[in-house]
Each structure stands twice: as C-alpha cells, then as structure tokens.
C-alpha cells in the first residue's frame, strides 16, 4: 500500500534530519520502516542523492534498529541497495552505519556494479577507501589504480589475460584518483595518454583536475548558499 500523507511527511522528515519526527512515525506506525515511496524505502531516502542529509547516520541507525532491511532493493527485487546509493554520493558516515549493520559490501548490480565500482566510478574516494578497509574486493585494475594500491596493481598486472583497454582504463582512473605512482606504473605497461573511456569526459589531464564527488558536493552547497569567489 502506498504511503499516506503522514508517511510522505515522514519521508520529508528523513531528508530534513528531524530525528524526533521519524522516531514518532516509527512508534505510531512500525510498518513505516518497510514502506515505499516511488520505490524507495526510508533507508534509501537517507542515502539518496546528493547525500549528507542532516543527522543522516543517526536516522539510518534508527531505521535499522526498527527493522529496516539493510540490503533492500526495488519492490521487483532489482535496483540498487542503500549502500550503492551512499557509495555514489560519498557519504561515508552513512555508509559506515550500513556496513556495521551487515550491508553486503560486494552487492552486485548497481548503476556501475558493486558499491566499490560505484564509489570509484563516481569519484567517491572516502567511501571507496572505507569499503576496501572493511573487506571490499579490489579485483580490477582500475580499482587498484584509482586507489593508489601499487602492490595490488602489480599483482593484477601479472594476469596474462589482461588487455590493453583494461590498462588504459586503469590509467585514466589513476589520474582521476590523483595517483601518480600507479599512473606511472601503468604508463610503463603501455597505457595510452590519449585514452578516454566511453563513460568518461575529457582527457586524462581533465580527469586529474577533478575534485571528486564529496568536494564537488561541498562546492555546490556553498554556491547555493550564495558564497562566491573573491574577485
């Protein structure tokens, strides 16, 4: 059954960080924790783009303690988990709550793949490092390259099945991640300086000059508040 008006208010309270309003809703209507609005559970709302909602970690923990399914997907069984979403906004504080509650770190079928695929692909370096620290699999060249994991990169490069495109892709991500050592290692293995992946924008130099999702989110927030560069 779709959420009624009170449920819609509760979804809004999640985004505004009103912990008391969410707690009151859960107390009055325990089934709210598994309700859906436009296919999203309350836990998805905490992790929705652009992330960093006020009191996000506290509300995520409140929902989980009330019975939220930490690895919930769409009503049809597909779609991304809350951890995929937190990984795509670089909200490491909320991601940590989800992982502590048993979220599947290597859940497949996100917009790029696993939460780590999403995190690295969208330049979400804080969540990417958190996922690796908590056991996320670094099993692709571009993972190791983007995170500056030179030893792991050497191990993966030893695979005789690697191809040139994988090396080029890893080089581009190393530049996007600001990782000069892994970029240099890949260049030694024949990476193409002119390569840009189909999903990427600009040259490897453009990639190296990006801020990453968290920094971009902060900049956009400040601009929305009216802050401008000094003349």
PyMOL commands that set and color helices and strands:
alter all, ss='L'
color gray80, all
select helices_A, chain A and resi 5-16+19-28+30-34+42-47+56-65+82-89+92-100+115-121+125-133+141-146+150-157+164-176+180-188+204-208+213-224
alter helices_A, ss='H'
color red, helices_A
deselect
rebuild
show_as cartoon
